[in-house]
């Protein structure tokens, strides 16, 4: 499935972001927000943002996003880290 989000020109122009960077920045913003509310895992959020896992982890750190972990999530994260070490 592919979704399209229309951003009014006036809103895009009002952002203090160069026009060519708007889409990438909005993807990061949405990924962080969806991760923070538990709608996406860290890996899927990084994929959605179009950045690597470590870059997404850094972004979360910069934004001071609390990383809610259940035991199952911790197990998945540790398994992922072992596969990618």
VOGU-3710 file (C-alpha; in Angstrom, 3 decimals, decimal comma):
1> xxxxxxxxxx> 0,000/0,000/0,000  1,212/3,470/-0,767  -0,343/6,563/0,748  0,008/10,105/-0,467  -0,140/13,038/1,907  -0,901/16,443/0,428  0,790/19,323/2,207  -0,612/22,721/1,265  1,965/24,932/-0,448  1,425/27,636/2,158
11> xxxxxxxxxx> 2,302/25,201/4,960  5,358/23,866/3,119  6,511/27,413/2,375  6,068/28,401/6,036  8,411/25,643/7,206  11,898/26,847/7,944  13,260/23,996/5,883  14,654/24,223/2,351  11,933/23,109/-0,063  14,013/20,154/-1,337
21> xxxxxxxxxx> 14,377/18,831/2,241  10,720/19,050/3,288  9,734/15,489/2,378  12,737/13,895/4,099  12,253/16,001/7,231  8,529/15,257/7,398  9,236/11,532/7,055  11,649/11,740/9,993  9,157/13,735/12,068  6,376/11,266/11,373
31> xxxxxxxxxx> 8,637/8,279/12,067  9,701/9,695/15,445  6,107/10,501/16,380  4,815/7,071/15,344  7,644/5,341/17,193  7,061/7,445/20,331  3,391/6,490/20,450  4,179/2,810/19,878  2,700/2,598/16,389  6,005/1,550/14,757
41> xxxxxxxxxx> 8,988/-0,434/15,965  12,369/1,287/15,836  13,362/-0,720/12,761  10,175/0,062/10,845  10,318/3,710/11,898  13,887/3,969/10,588  12,758/2,393/7,319  9,817/4,823/7,124  12,173/7,743/7,762  14,451/6,548/4,989
51> xxxxxxxxxx> 17,503/6,458/7,230  19,623/3,719/8,744  18,890/2,186/12,103  21,832/3,864/13,843  20,888/7,259/12,402  17,339/6,755/13,686  18,648/5,800/17,126  20,690/9,022/17,097  17,611/11,012/16,071  15,654/9,533/18,979
61> xxxxxxxxxx> 18,491/10,461/21,305  18,627/14,030/19,971  14,854/14,365/20,423  15,031/12,807/23,897  12,371/10,287/22,982  11,769/7,846/25,802  12,249/4,336/24,532  9,431/2,221/25,965  10,541/-1,394/26,066  8,591/-4,462/27,019
71> xxxxxxxxxx> 10,513/-7,666/27,603  9,395/-8,923/24,159  10,615/-5,730/22,481  13,924/-5,956/24,296  14,338/-9,553/23,126  13,615/-8,503/19,506  16,050/-5,596/19,729  18,795/-7,784/21,172  18,217/-10,428/18,485  18,427/-7,730/15,800
81> xxxxx> 21,667/-6,381/17,306  23,210/-9,852/17,336  22,346/-10,382/13,657  23,793/-7,000/12,670  26,888/-6,899/14,871
//
